[in-house]
Amino acid sequence: MQKQSDLEKLSRLRGALRDALKELEKTLEVAFERSALVKGNVYELARKCGKPSCVCAEGQLHRSMVLSWSHQGKTRLMTIPPEKLDRVRANSEQYLRYRRGRARVTEIHQEILKLLDQIEKLRREKP
């Protein structure tokens, strides 16, 4: 027969496990969304073109919106046409939410395993 304190601990652990499973389910919702994902960050790039007679040589830099991402250890840049900017930015933000959700799933998974180990320890009887 288990002690009352062990039964109370077991009840608390089961409640925590139930809460973790609910959080896992909520966190996984991002995986079921249908929107496209675009890896990278969208930002405005200001640069000089290099022509000595250009206005950028005097400080008025050329500006463009770019997507920056890492591929095989190198940073890549792609200019985004104005008509695609809103879509690419939204899909890039969606990618970030997806990756954050994925990271949180890993954390929750570790919490669940820890709770399951504690529950097993409390329930196990000596032979």
mmCIF file of the C-alpha atoms, coordinates in Angstrom:
data_MODEL
# 
_entry.id   MODEL 
# 
loop_
_atom_site.group_PDB 
_atom_site.id 
_atom_site.type_symbol 
_atom_site.label_atom_id 
_atom_site.label_alt_id 
_atom_site.label_comp_id 
_atom_site.label_asym_id 
_atom_site.label_entity_id 
_atom_site.label_seq_id 
_atom_site.pdbx_PDB_ins_code 
_atom_site.Cartn_x 
_atom_site.Cartn_y 
_atom_site.Cartn_z 
_atom_site.occupancy 
_atom_site.B_iso_or_equiv 
_atom_site.pdbx_formal_charge 
_atom_site.auth_seq_id 
_atom_site.auth_comp_id 
_atom_site.auth_asym_id 
_atom_site.auth_atom_id 
_atom_site.pdbx_PDB_model_num 
ATOM 1   C CA . MET A 1 1   ? 0.000  0.000  0.000   1.00 0.00 ? 1   MET A CA 1 
ATOM 2   C CA . GLN A 1 2   ? 1.313  3.417  -0.902  1.00 0.00 ? 2   GLN A CA 1 
ATOM 3   C CA . LYS A 1 3   ? 1.640  6.173  1.678   1.00 0.00 ? 3   LYS A CA 1 
ATOM 4   C CA . GLN A 1 4   ? -0.814 9.068  1.606   1.00 0.00 ? 4   GLN A CA 1 
ATOM 5   C CA . SER A 1 5   ? 1.997  11.524 0.795   1.00 0.00 ? 5   SER A CA 1 
ATOM 6   C CA . ASP A 1 6   ? 3.007  9.373  -2.199  1.00 0.00 ? 6   ASP A CA 1 
ATOM 7   C CA . LEU A 1 7   ? -0.592 9.291  -3.412  1.00 0.00 ? 7   LEU A CA 1 
ATOM 8   C CA . GLU A 1 8   ? -0.778 13.077 -3.171  1.00 0.00 ? 8   GLU A CA 1 
ATOM 9   C CA . LYS A 1 9   ? 2.499  13.427 -5.093  1.00 0.00 ? 9   LYS A CA 1 
ATOM 10  C CA . LEU A 1 10  ? 1.211  10.990 -7.701  1.00 0.00 ? 10  LEU A CA 1 
ATOM 11  C CA . SER A 1 11  ? -1.969 13.008 -8.085  1.00 0.00 ? 11  SER A CA 1 
ATOM 12  C CA . ARG A 1 12  ? 0.012  16.245 -8.521  1.00 0.00 ? 12  ARG A CA 1 
ATOM 13  C CA . LEU A 1 13  ? 2.318  14.600 -11.066 1.00 0.00 ? 13  LEU A CA 1 
ATOM 14  C CA . ARG A 1 14  ? -0.634 13.272 -13.048 1.00 0.00 ? 14  ARG A CA 1 
ATOM 15  C CA . GLY A 1 15  ? -2.173 16.753 -13.054 1.00 0.00 ? 15  GLY A CA 1 
ATOM 16  C CA . ALA A 1 16  ? 1.111  18.223 -14.281 1.00 0.00 ? 16  ALA A CA 1 
ATOM 17  C CA . LEU A 1 17  ? 1.277  15.522 -16.968 1.00 0.00 ? 17  LEU A CA 1 
ATOM 18  C CA . ARG A 1 18  ? -2.259 16.355 -18.077 1.00 0.00 ? 18  ARG A CA 1 
ATOM 19  C CA . ASP A 1 19  ? -1.328 20.066 -18.257 1.00 0.00 ? 19  ASP A CA 1 
ATOM 20  C CA . ALA A 1 20  ? 1.821  19.285 -20.255 1.00 0.00 ? 20  ALA A CA 1 
ATOM 21  C CA . LEU A 1 21  ? -0.177 17.203 -22.727 1.00 0.00 ? 21  LEU A CA 1 
ATOM 22  C CA . LYS A 1 22  ? -2.677 20.046 -23.169 1.00 0.00 ? 22  LYS A CA 1 
ATOM 23  C CA . GLU A 1 23  ? 0.168  22.488 -23.788 1.00 0.00 ? 23  GLU A CA 1 
ATOM 24  C CA . LEU A 1 24  ? 1.721  20.048 -26.266 1.00 0.00 ? 24  LEU A CA 1 
ATOM 25  C CA . GLU A 1 25  ? -1.545 19.799 -28.176 1.00 0.00 ? 25  GLU A CA 1 
ATOM 26  C CA . LYS A 1 26  ? -1.880 23.595 -28.301 1.00 0.00 ? 26  LYS A CA 1 
ATOM 27  C CA . THR A 1 27  ? 1.752  24.028 -29.359 1.00 0.00 ? 27  THR A CA 1 
ATOM 28  C CA . LEU A 1 28  ? 1.374  21.482 -32.168 1.00 0.00 ? 28  LEU A CA 1 
ATOM 29  C CA . GLU A 1 29  ? -1.421 23.528 -33.778 1.00 0.00 ? 29  GLU A CA 1 
ATOM 30  C CA . VAL A 1 30  ? 1.223  25.425 -35.762 1.00 0.00 ? 30  VAL A CA 1 
ATOM 31  C CA . ALA A 1 31  ? 2.153  22.170 -37.537 1.00 0.00 ? 31  ALA A CA 1 
ATOM 32  C CA . PHE A 1 32  ? -1.388 21.754 -38.854 1.00 0.00 ? 32  PHE A CA 1 
ATOM 33  C CA . GLU A 1 33  ? -1.596 25.184 -40.471 1.00 0.00 ? 33  GLU A CA 1 
ATOM 34  C CA . ARG A 1 34  ? -1.593 25.239 -44.251 1.00 0.00 ? 34  ARG A CA 1 
ATOM 35  C CA . SER A 1 35  ? 0.293  28.456 -44.950 1.00 0.00 ? 35  SER A CA 1 
ATOM 36  C CA . ALA A 1 36  ? 3.645  28.259 -46.707 1.00 0.00 ? 36  ALA A CA 1 
ATOM 37  C CA . LEU A 1 37  ? 6.874  28.654 -44.771 1.00 0.00 ? 37  LEU A CA 1 
ATOM 38  C CA . VAL A 1 38  ? 9.802  30.759 -45.973 1.00 0.00 ? 38  VAL A CA 1 
ATOM 39  C CA . LYS A 1 39  ? 13.086 30.328 -44.121 1.00 0.00 ? 39  LYS A CA 1 
ATOM 40  C CA . GLY A 1 40  ? 14.839 33.602 -43.399 1.00 0.00 ? 40  GLY A CA 1 
ATOM 41  C CA . ASN A 1 41  ? 14.371 37.186 -42.297 1.00 0.00 ? 41  ASN A CA 1 
ATOM 42  C CA . VAL A 1 42  ? 13.003 40.070 -44.340 1.00 0.00 ? 42  VAL A CA 1 
ATOM 43  C CA . TYR A 1 43  ? 14.643 43.451 -43.884 1.00 0.00 ? 43  TYR A CA 1 
ATOM 44  C CA . GLU A 1 44  ? 15.621 46.622 -45.717 1.00 0.00 ? 44  GLU A CA 1 
ATOM 45  C CA . LEU A 1 45  ? 19.147 46.685 -47.120 1.00 0.00 ? 45  LEU A CA 1 
ATOM 46  C CA . ALA A 1 46  ? 20.894 49.992 -47.838 1.00 0.00 ? 46  ALA A CA 1 
ATOM 47  C CA . ARG A 1 47  ? 24.075 49.919 -49.933 1.00 0.00 ? 47  ARG A CA 1 
ATOM 48  C CA . LYS A 1 48  ? 26.316 51.747 -52.353 1.00 0.00 ? 48  LYS A CA 1 
ATOM 49  C CA . CYS A 1 49  ? 26.496 50.656 -55.976 1.00 0.00 ? 49  CYS A CA 1 
ATOM 50  C CA . GLY A 1 50  ? 30.110 51.727 -56.454 1.00 0.00 ? 50  GLY A CA 1 
ATOM 51  C CA . LYS A 1 51  ? 29.678 54.283 -59.243 1.00 0.00 ? 51  LYS A CA 1 
ATOM 52  C CA . PRO A 1 52  ? 31.596 57.433 -58.304 1.00 0.00 ? 52  PRO A CA 1 
ATOM 53  C CA . SER A 1 53  ? 29.017 59.760 -59.896 1.00 0.00 ? 53  SER A CA 1 
ATOM 54  C CA . CYS A 1 54  ? 25.970 58.122 -58.240 1.00 0.00 ? 54  CYS A CA 1 
ATOM 55  C CA . VAL A 1 55  ? 24.027 59.810 -55.434 1.00 0.00 ? 55  VAL A CA 1 
ATOM 56  C CA . CYS A 1 56  ? 24.898 56.875 -53.174 1.00 0.00 ? 56  CYS A CA 1 
ATOM 57  C CA . ALA A 1 57  ? 28.523 58.023 -53.198 1.00 0.00 ? 57  ALA A CA 1 
ATOM 58  C CA . GLU A 1 58  ? 27.342 61.133 -51.339 1.00 0.00 ? 58  GLU A CA 1 
ATOM 59  C CA . GLY A 1 59  ? 25.392 59.167 -48.736 1.00 0.00 ? 59  GLY A CA 1 
ATOM 60  C CA . GLN A 1 60  ? 21.946 58.615 -50.293 1.00 0.00 ? 60  GLN A CA 1 
ATOM 61  C CA . LEU A 1 61  ? 22.129 54.807 -50.334 1.00 0.00 ? 61  LEU A CA 1 
ATOM 62  C CA . HIS A 1 62  ? 20.148 52.491 -52.598 1.00 0.00 ? 62  HIS A CA 1 
ATOM 63  C CA . ARG A 1 63  ? 17.452 50.691 -50.615 1.00 0.00 ? 63  ARG A CA 1 
ATOM 64  C CA . SER A 1 64  ? 15.804 47.362 -51.292 1.00 0.00 ? 64  SER A CA 1 
ATOM 65  C CA . MET A 1 65  ? 13.935 44.712 -49.328 1.00 0.00 ? 65  MET A CA 1 
ATOM 66  C CA . VAL A 1 66  ? 15.763 41.398 -49.059 1.00 0.00 ? 66  VAL A CA 1 
ATOM 67  C CA . LEU A 1 67  ? 15.288 37.923 -47.655 1.00 0.00 ? 67  LEU A CA 1 
ATOM 68  C CA . SER A 1 68  ? 18.315 36.662 -45.741 1.00 0.00 ? 68  SER A CA 1 
ATOM 69  C CA . TRP A 1 69  ? 18.792 32.994 -44.831 1.00 0.00 ? 69  TRP A CA 1 
ATOM 70  C CA . SER A 1 70  ? 21.572 30.557 -44.038 1.00 0.00 ? 70  SER A CA 1 
ATOM 71  C CA . HIS A 1 71  ? 22.351 27.662 -46.372 1.00 0.00 ? 71  HIS A CA 1 
ATOM 72  C CA . GLN A 1 72  ? 25.249 25.267 -45.759 1.00 0.00 ? 72  GLN A CA 1 
ATOM 73  C CA . GLY A 1 73  ? 26.897 27.708 -43.381 1.00 0.00 ? 73  GLY A CA 1 
ATOM 74  C CA . LYS A 1 74  ? 26.673 30.713 -45.695 1.00 0.00 ? 74  LYS A CA 1 
ATOM 75  C CA . THR A 1 75  ? 24.308 33.664 -45.520 1.00 0.00 ? 75  THR A CA 1 
ATOM 76  C CA . ARG A 1 76  ? 22.285 34.120 -48.688 1.00 0.00 ? 76  ARG A CA 1 
ATOM 77  C CA . LEU A 1 77  ? 20.411 37.241 -49.806 1.00 0.00 ? 77  LEU A CA 1 
ATOM 78  C CA . MET A 1 78  ? 17.586 37.558 -52.289 1.00 0.00 ? 78  MET A CA 1 
ATOM 79  C CA . THR A 1 79  ? 15.951 40.812 -53.349 1.00 0.00 ? 79  THR A CA 1 
ATOM 80  C CA . ILE A 1 80  ? 12.185 40.731 -52.892 1.00 0.00 ? 80  ILE A CA 1 
ATOM 81  C CA . PRO A 1 81  ? 10.062 42.438 -55.555 1.00 0.00 ? 81  PRO A CA 1 
ATOM 82  C CA . PRO A 1 82  ? 7.562  44.917 -54.032 1.00 0.00 ? 82  PRO A CA 1 
ATOM 83  C CA . GLU A 1 83  ? 4.551  42.893 -55.221 1.00 0.00 ? 83  GLU A CA 1 
ATOM 84  C CA . LYS A 1 84  ? 5.776  39.804 -53.308 1.00 0.00 ? 84  LYS A CA 1 
ATOM 85  C CA . LEU A 1 85  ? 6.947  41.590 -50.159 1.00 0.00 ? 85  LEU A CA 1 
ATOM 86  C CA . ASP A 1 86  ? 3.799  41.129 -48.042 1.00 0.00 ? 86  ASP A CA 1 
ATOM 87  C CA . ARG A 1 87  ? 3.501  37.425 -48.879 1.00 0.00 ? 87  ARG A CA 1 
ATOM 88  C CA . VAL A 1 88  ? 7.194  36.663 -48.288 1.00 0.00 ? 88  VAL A CA 1 
ATOM 89  C CA . ARG A 1 89  ? 7.209  38.615 -45.018 1.00 0.00 ? 89  ARG A CA 1 
ATOM 90  C CA . ALA A 1 90  ? 4.090  36.794 -43.754 1.00 0.00 ? 90  ALA A CA 1 
ATOM 91  C CA . ASN A 1 91  ? 5.501  33.385 -44.735 1.00 0.00 ? 91  ASN A CA 1 
ATOM 92  C CA . SER A 1 92  ? 8.825  34.244 -43.104 1.00 0.00 ? 92  SER A CA 1 
ATOM 93  C CA . GLU A 1 93  ? 7.035  35.185 -39.877 1.00 0.00 ? 93  GLU A CA 1 
ATOM 94  C CA . GLN A 1 94  ? 5.053  31.944 -40.093 1.00 0.00 ? 94  GLN A CA 1 
ATOM 95  C CA . TYR A 1 95  ? 8.333  30.016 -40.414 1.00 0.00 ? 95  TYR A CA 1 
ATOM 96  C CA . LEU A 1 96  ? 9.617  31.710 -37.269 1.00 0.00 ? 96  LEU A CA 1 
ATOM 97  C CA . ARG A 1 97  ? 6.432  30.787 -35.355 1.00 0.00 ? 97  ARG A CA 1 
ATOM 98  C CA . TYR A 1 98  ? 6.781  27.207 -36.635 1.00 0.00 ? 98  TYR A CA 1 
ATOM 99  C CA . ARG A 1 99  ? 10.403 26.923 -35.487 1.00 0.00 ? 99  ARG A CA 1 
ATOM 100 C CA . ARG A 1 100 ? 9.590  28.405 -32.071 1.00 0.00 ? 100 ARG A CA 1 
ATOM 101 C CA . GLY A 1 101 ? 6.722  25.947 -31.727 1.00 0.00 ? 101 GLY A CA 1 
ATOM 102 C CA . ARG A 1 102 ? 8.986  23.077 -32.732 1.00 0.00 ? 102 ARG A CA 1 
ATOM 103 C CA . ALA A 1 103 ? 11.545 24.098 -30.105 1.00 0.00 ? 103 ALA A CA 1 
ATOM 104 C CA . ARG A 1 104 ? 8.802  24.294 -27.476 1.00 0.00 ? 104 ARG A CA 1 
ATOM 105 C CA . VAL A 1 105 ? 7.602  20.793 -28.438 1.00 0.00 ? 105 VAL A CA 1 
ATOM 106 C CA . THR A 1 106 ? 11.092 19.506 -27.616 1.00 0.00 ? 106 THR A CA 1 
ATOM 107 C CA . GLU A 1 107 ? 10.998 21.215 -24.206 1.00 0.00 ? 107 GLU A CA 1 
ATOM 108 C CA . ILE A 1 108 ? 7.523  19.888 -23.418 1.00 0.00 ? 108 ILE A CA 1 
ATOM 109 C CA . HIS A 1 109 ? 8.603  16.401 -24.504 1.00 0.00 ? 109 HIS A CA 1 
ATOM 110 C CA . GLN A 1 110 ? 11.465 16.522 -21.996 1.00 0.00 ? 110 GLN A CA 1 
ATOM 111 C CA . GLU A 1 111 ? 9.063  17.688 -19.265 1.00 0.00 ? 111 GLU A CA 1 
ATOM 112 C CA . ILE A 1 112 ? 6.675  14.830 -20.073 1.00 0.00 ? 112 ILE A CA 1 
ATOM 113 C CA . LEU A 1 113 ? 9.472  12.246 -19.896 1.00 0.00 ? 113 LEU A CA 1 
ATOM 114 C CA . LYS A 1 114 ? 10.601 13.656 -16.545 1.00 0.00 ? 114 LYS A CA 1 
ATOM 115 C CA . LEU A 1 115 ? 7.047  13.473 -15.181 1.00 0.00 ? 115 LEU A CA 1 
ATOM 116 C CA . LEU A 1 116 ? 6.607  9.916  -16.466 1.00 0.00 ? 116 LEU A CA 1 
ATOM 117 C CA . ASP A 1 117 ? 9.854  8.871  -14.763 1.00 0.00 ? 117 ASP A CA 1 
ATOM 118 C CA . GLN A 1 118 ? 8.679  10.410 -11.476 1.00 0.00 ? 118 GLN A CA 1 
ATOM 119 C CA . ILE A 1 119 ? 5.292  8.695  -11.771 1.00 0.00 ? 119 ILE A CA 1 
ATOM 120 C CA . GLU A 1 120 ? 6.983  5.353  -12.446 1.00 0.00 ? 120 GLU A CA 1 
ATOM 121 C CA . LYS A 1 121 ? 9.256  5.803  -9.437  1.00 0.00 ? 121 LYS A CA 1 
ATOM 122 C CA . LEU A 1 122 ? 6.282  6.468  -7.136  1.00 0.00 ? 122 LEU A CA 1 
ATOM 123 C CA . ARG A 1 123 ? 4.221  3.573  -8.510  1.00 0.00 ? 123 ARG A CA 1 
ATOM 124 C CA . ARG A 1 124 ? 6.991  0.974  -8.524  1.00 0.00 ? 124 ARG A CA 1 
ATOM 125 C CA . GLU A 1 125 ? 6.883  -1.617 -5.753  1.00 0.00 ? 125 GLU A CA 1 
ATOM 126 C CA . LYS A 1 126 ? 9.817  -3.550 -4.480  1.00 0.00 ? 126 LYS A CA 1 
ATOM 127 C CA . PRO A 1 127 ? 9.584  -7.278 -5.269  1.00 0.00 ? 127 PRO A CA 1 
# 
